[in-house]
């Protein structure tokens, strides 16, 4: 049972660290699609989102 708990803790830790890295350290340009950005901003890339 202890091994199962360790596995769950490590999975949760990896998910949390991955979220923090994605949220704060990776540029937002990696996760924005070109089609939705142009429709949301109108003409050109205003960078408002």
C-alpha positions in Angstrom: 0.0 0.0 0.0 2.9 2.4 0.7 4.3 2.0 -2.8 0.9 2.9 -4.3 0.8 6.1 -2.1 4.3 7.0 -3.2 3.3 6.6 -6.8 0.3 8.8 -6.4 2.4 11.5 -4.6 5.0 11.5 -7.4 2.3 11.7 -10.1 0.7 14.6 -8.3 4.0 16.3 -7.8 4.8 16.0 -11.6 1.4 17.4 -12.5 1.9 20.4 -10.1 5.4 21.1 -11.3 4.3 20.9 -14.9 1.5 23.3 -14.3 3.8 25.8 -12.6 6.4 25.6 -15.4 3.7 26.0 -18.1 2.0 28.9 -16.2 5.1 31.0 -15.3 8.2 29.9 -17.3 7.1 29.0 -20.8 6.1 31.8 -23.2 2.4 32.1 -24.0 3.1 32.2 -27.7 3.6 28.4 -27.6 0.0 27.8 -26.6 -1.9 30.3 -28.7 -3.3 29.2 -32.0 -3.1 31.6 -34.9 -6.7 31.1 -36.0 -8.3 31.9 -32.6 -6.0 34.8 -32.0 -6.8 36.6 -35.3 -10.6 36.2 -34.7 -10.4 37.4 -31.1 -8.3 40.5 -31.9 -9.7 41.5 -35.3 -7.1 42.9 -37.7 -3.5 42.2 -36.9 -2.0 40.9 -33.8 -2.7 43.3 -31.0 -1.2 41.1 -28.2 -4.1 41.9 -25.9 -4.7 38.3 -24.9 
